[in-house]
Each structure stands twice: as structure tokens, then as C-alpha cells.
């Protein structure tokens, strides 16, 4: 899966799937195979939501929840706070698949 990401670096969906696989691998083995560059890319994906450039969609919540081992604790806290704030102010989560 990571080789697909390297070959198609602009495909967001493939990248996020690879992040989920790496997160699960880390859960099972304790070995982190997700590179620092990929971690930066993952953080940049979520930073668009944090900065208010994008809103939380269902798939964003899904990817956030399944990649937390790959994100710094500070970023997890900020994103969690953003998610709670978003839901508090917007009673509807847009379902976008």
C-alpha cells in the first residue's frame, strides 16, 4: 500500500488508506513504518480542517479516528477540540463519501 502512495503521491484517498493500514500495523506490532514525511502530509491534511479552510465531513472523522497513532498528541488534542466545537455549532455532519 505504501508503494502505491509513492507512485501516486497526489491521490488523497490512497494515502489515507495507507495511513490506516500503517496505524493498524503499529497497533499490532508496535513498529512504526509510516515515515516522517508521510506524518507531515497527514498533519497537513488535517490542518486544513483546523485552520477552518475545510469543514469536518464523515470521512474526515473516520480517517482521524483511525490514524491517531500516527499523529502527535498535540495535534490530536487540537483536532479533537475542533471536532467537538464543530459538532456543538453544527448539528449536522455532512455525509460525504
Backbone torsions as a table, in degrees:
resi	resn	phi	psi	omega
1	UNK	NA	-41.0	178.8
2	UNK	-63.7	-32.7	178.4
3	UNK	-65.8	-32.8	175.4
4	UNK	-64.7	-37.1	179.4
5	UNK	-65.1	-41.7	180.0
6	UNK	-65.4	-36.7	-179.1
7	UNK	-77.3	-26.4	-176.2
8	UNK	-131.9	66.4	-170.0
9	UNK	-65.8	-12.8	-177.9
10	UNK	-98.7	-2.1	-179.9
11	UNK	-84.7	101.2	-175.7
12	UNK	-60.5	-43.9	-175.6
13	UNK	-63.3	-44.7	178.8
14	UNK	-63.8	-42.0	178.7
15	UNK	-60.6	-45.4	-178.3
16	UNK	-68.7	-34.4	174.1
17	UNK	-64.2	-42.0	177.9
18	UNK	-62.5	-37.7	177.9
19	UNK	-63.0	-40.4	177.9
20	UNK	-63.7	-43.7	178.2
21	UNK	-61.6	-43.2	179.6
22	UNK	-66.2	-36.4	177.4
23	UNK	-64.0	-44.2	178.8
24	UNK	-65.3	-40.4	177.4
25	UNK	-61.0	-42.2	177.8
26	UNK	-63.3	-41.6	177.4
27	UNK	-58.8	-42.2	-175.7
28	UNK	-78.6	-36.2	-171.7
29	UNK	-113.6	-22.2	-174.1
30	UNK	80.5	6.3	-179.2
31	UNK	-104.2	126.2	-179.1
32	UNK	-95.0	109.7	-179.7
33	UNK	-102.8	2.3	179.8
34	UNK	-84.6	120.0	-174.2
35	UNK	-70.9	163.1	178.1
36	UNK	-62.0	-37.3	177.8
37	UNK	-63.2	-40.5	177.4
38	UNK	-66.4	-37.1	177.9
39	UNK	-64.0	-39.0	176.6
40	UNK	-64.1	-41.8	179.1
41	UNK	-63.6	-41.0	178.2
42	UNK	-63.9	-43.5	177.6
43	UNK	-62.9	-38.8	178.3
44	UNK	-64.8	-37.2	177.6
45	UNK	-59.6	-47.3	-179.0
46	UNK	-76.3	-24.2	-179.7
47	UNK	-66.7	-26.2	175.6
48	UNK	-62.1	-36.0	178.0
49	UNK	-72.8	-43.3	-178.8
50	UNK	-62.1	-37.8	-177.4
51	UNK	-76.4	-11.0	-179.9
52	UNK	90.3	2.6	177.7
53	UNK	-68.4	-28.4	179.1
54	UNK	-133.1	163.1	177.8
55	UNK	-105.1	166.7	177.5
56	UNK	-74.8	124.4	171.8
57	UNK	-111.1	164.8	-178.8
58	UNK	-53.9	-45.7	-178.0
59	UNK	-66.3	-30.5	175.9
60	UNK	-64.1	-43.3	178.4
61	UNK	-63.2	-42.4	178.9
62	UNK	-60.9	-49.8	-178.6
63	UNK	-66.4	-37.9	177.5
64	UNK	-62.0	-45.9	-178.2
65	UNK	-67.0	-23.8	-176.5
66	UNK	-106.6	13.0	177.9
67	UNK	-133.2	18.7	-172.8
68	UNK	-66.4	-24.8	176.8
69	UNK	-70.2	-14.2	-176.3
70	UNK	-100.3	-1.8	-175.2
71	UNK	-113.6	146.2	-180.0
72	UNK	-66.3	149.8	178.9
73	UNK	-56.6	-36.7	178.9
74	UNK	-63.0	-42.8	178.5
75	UNK	-67.8	-39.5	177.2
76	UNK	-59.5	-44.8	179.5
77	UNK	-61.8	-47.5	-179.0
78	UNK	-62.1	-44.2	179.9
79	UNK	-67.5	-39.3	177.7
80	UNK	-62.3	-44.1	177.8
81	UNK	-61.9	-43.3	178.6
82	UNK	-61.6	-41.9	-179.9
83	UNK	-64.5	-45.4	178.4
84	UNK	-62.5	-44.7	179.1
85	UNK	-61.1	-42.4	-180.0
86	UNK	-61.3	-47.0	-179.1
87	UNK	-67.5	-33.3	179.0
88	UNK	-65.3	-36.6	-176.7
89	UNK	-95.4	-14.7	179.8
90	UNK	-131.8	104.5	-175.7
91	UNK	-70.7	-10.0	-178.7
92	UNK	-118.2	126.7	174.3
93	UNK	-93.6	123.7	-178.3
94	UNK	-71.6	124.8	179.9
95	UNK	-86.0	105.7	-179.0
96	UNK	-128.4	119.5	-179.0
97	UNK	-116.6	NA	NA
